[in-house]
């Protein structure tokens, strides 16, 4: 969800352009947008990730180690944005690393946004499934064998209706200014979920912590399977370029402070959710933590509705970003850009309809959110590790850096790039093996 904040900033600037200074971000505003970008569907998956990692110690250690690379990548992107004067992630990569790497970044960006849309719909489907089960149990008498056959409580039919009658109309317009009124919803939903998980744990009493069976894989193997989930959860690097370029104070030291603060808050929220969810359910925790609770639990039902509404309202922004990349690629490779300009509205409607239908069809065949998050997390490694590492390597070669410092930064850039390639390869191999298995 990290690339969504860039569009939030652009929308605000389009709505009111009377005074440019009023549109620049303060420090709290920058932190809030980064948090809004990172805290999303990945939060539901962290208790399961703690279980897969083999326990709390391994998971927490892995989070802290990953945090070093996460902050390094954000600082690198901010610095590259300042020297390139670009305000988008793709623009920074293209300016620093060249047009070939820039085109690769655009293609990866497009695929990543599409898979995020699929993850959004998968989360909505999961919540609809539980809500429909709750409605069906209340609408039928006990022992009624036909309760499962009620057509109006079919979660797949509900998801299709939401896509066609809510998401599609919201996504077709070129301007999405209404999003400025609901930007806080995602953060509220994430905070509410964390609070509910903590309260539900303590309501069970001190006996809720029990001895849970160990995972079936070795901790060393399990540790690598959790890294894509961490990447997906902390992904706000695409947004970091836009946030930095719209800040009032653009000094590098200030940006380092903003990056550290936002990542530490994310670490706190994700760790608390992961710990209490793991303590509550152990290795039996579902890939979506909300699926582990009973259907008729009122606080959890509220959490499901909040998360579903939040994702439904964010989906059009993700689609808007992906559609803009497709339109840019069409203009680049099409022999007659004037024809594309004349048919812009028709093109926008067709692209939007195709995007919604394709993401809907893909989400209906996803068995659970853990697999889609694993794949997205692998591609997120491109934006967290690979492209920032390439940018750092290019900057070190261009700038007049002292010889000793140059070797140090070059080594760090190479390590970052190798980590990104390894995480992507590991997550892709895991996804393929799970499909074949």
Secondary structure, 3 states (H helix, E strand, C coil): CCCHHHHHHHHHHHHCCCCHHHHCECHHHHHHHHHHHHCCHHHHHHHHHHHHCCCHHHHHHHHHHHHHHHHHHHHHHHHHHHHHCCCCHHHHHHHHHCHHHHHHHHHHHHHHHHHHHHHHHHHHHHHHHHHHHHHHHHHCCCCCHHHHHCHHHCHHHHHHHHHHHHHHHHHHCCCCHHHHHCCCHHHHHHHHHHHHHHHHHHHCCHHHCCCCCCCCCCHHHHHHHHHHHHHHHCCCHHHHHHHHHCECCCCHHHHHHHHHHHHHHHHHHHHHHHHHHHHHHHHHCCCCHHHHCCCCCHHHHHHHHHHHHHHHHHHHHHHHHHHHHHHHHHHHHCCCHHHHHHCHHHHHHHHHHHHHHHHHHHHHCCCCHHHHHHHHHHHHHHHHHHHHHHHHHHHHHHCCCCHHHHHHHHHHHHHHHHHHHHHHHHHHHHHHHHHHC
